């Protein structure tokens, strides 16, 4: 309720945020909203899939596959690994 009030008052009373403290508060609320609106699968892709793509990319590069550096930024590969992780972890439960 307090956060909602801060956002409402900011929208009503301020054209441009000048206070660093208010900017920090508004920024924190916006980040919270962004996380709440993010789907579970997108969150898994970000939190599980992307770190796995980086690890696999680093491993493949260490084995001599230089082109594997591109895997670290591949969102489709990250989604695949996140889905694979979900299905594998469910099988092991």
Secondary structure, 3 states (H helix, E strand, C coil): CHHHHHHHHHHHHCCCCCCHHHHHHHHHHHHHHHHHHCCHHHHHHHHHHHHHHHHHHHHHHHCCCHHHHHHHHCHHHHHHHHHHHHHHHHHCC
